């Protein structure tokens, strides 16, 4: 499987992970800043959370790690949580903004 195909599979999985407080996937919310496929099918994900005090701060990165590891062909996963840049509503997809009544 090439890097682009694997990256798409990772994105597909990220679209199934939801912020526990908001009925929208972390992908649509714009919480995932980077998905990198490194040599030997190692996946690096840089993500943020809606707020440092978010109750999901402990569980969401773990859930991302576990679900991405289940993808066939993935060798290893590294999930990094960053607060730079800080997340804001403008990072959400139009679909997410529409669903949450921001549009």
C-alpha positions in Angstrom: 0.0 0.0 0.0 1.4 3.4 -0.9 1.7 6.3 1.4 -1.3 8.2 0.0 -3.6 5.1 0.3 -2.5 4.6 3.8 -2.9 8.3 4.7 -6.5 8.1 3.3 -7.2 5.1 5.4 -5.9 7.0 8.5 -8.2 9.9 7.6 -11.2 7.6 7.2 -10.5 6.2 10.7 -10.2 9.8 12.1 -13.6 10.6 10.7 -15.1 7.9 13.0 -13.6 9.4 16.2 -15.8 11.9 17.9 -15.2 14.6 20.5 -17.3 13.3 23.5 -18.9 16.8 24.0 -19.6 17.6 20.3 -21.4 15.2 17.9 -18.8 15.9 15.2 -15.7 13.9 14.2 -12.3 15.2 15.3 -11.4 15.4 11.6 -14.4 17.6 10.7 -13.8 19.7 13.8 -10.3 20.5 12.5 -8.6 19.0 15.5 -6.1 17.0 13.4 -3.4 19.3 12.1 -1.1 16.8 10.4 -1.2 13.2 9.2 2.3 12.0 8.1 3.2 8.6 6.8 6.8 8.0 7.6 9.1 5.2 6.3 8.0 1.7 7.1 4.4 2.7 7.4 4.8 4.6 10.7 2.0 7.1 11.2 2.6 10.4 12.9 -0.5 12.5 13.8 -0.3 16.0 15.2 -3.6 17.0 16.8 -5.1 19.4 19.3 -8.2 19.5 21.5 -10.9 22.1 21.8 -9.5 23.3 25.1 -6.6 22.3 27.5 -9.3 21.5 30.1 -11.2 19.3 27.7 -12.4 16.2 29.5 -11.2 14.2 26.5 -7.6 15.4 26.8 -6.5 12.1 28.2 -8.8 9.7 26.3 -9.0 11.2 22.7 -5.2 10.9 21.8 -5.3 7.3 23.2 -8.4 6.5 21.1 -6.7 8.0 18.0 -3.6 5.9 18.6 -5.6 2.7 19.2 -7.9 3.0 16.2 -5.0 4.0 13.8 -3.0 1.0 15.0 -5.8 -1.3 13.9 -5.4 -0.3 10.2 -3.9 -3.0 8.2 -0.3 -2.2 7.2 0.4 0.3 9.9 3.7 -0.4 11.7 3.7 2.2 14.5 1.7 5.3 15.5 2.8 8.4 17.3 0.1 10.9 18.3 1.4 14.3 19.4 -0.9 16.8 21.1 -0.1 20.5 20.5 -1.6 23.7 21.6 0.0 25.8 18.8 -1.9 27.1 17.0 -4.8 27.1 19.4 -7.9 25.6 18.0 -10.8 27.8 17.2 -14.2 27.4 15.4 -12.8 28.7 12.1 -10.8 25.4 11.8 -14.0 23.3 11.5 -15.2 22.1 8.1 -18.3 23.8 6.7 -20.3 20.6 7.3 -19.3 20.8 11.0 -20.1 24.5 11.3 -23.5 23.9 9.6 -24.2 20.9 11.9 -23.4 22.9 15.0 -25.3 26.0 13.9 -22.4 28.3 13.3 -23.4 29.0 9.6 
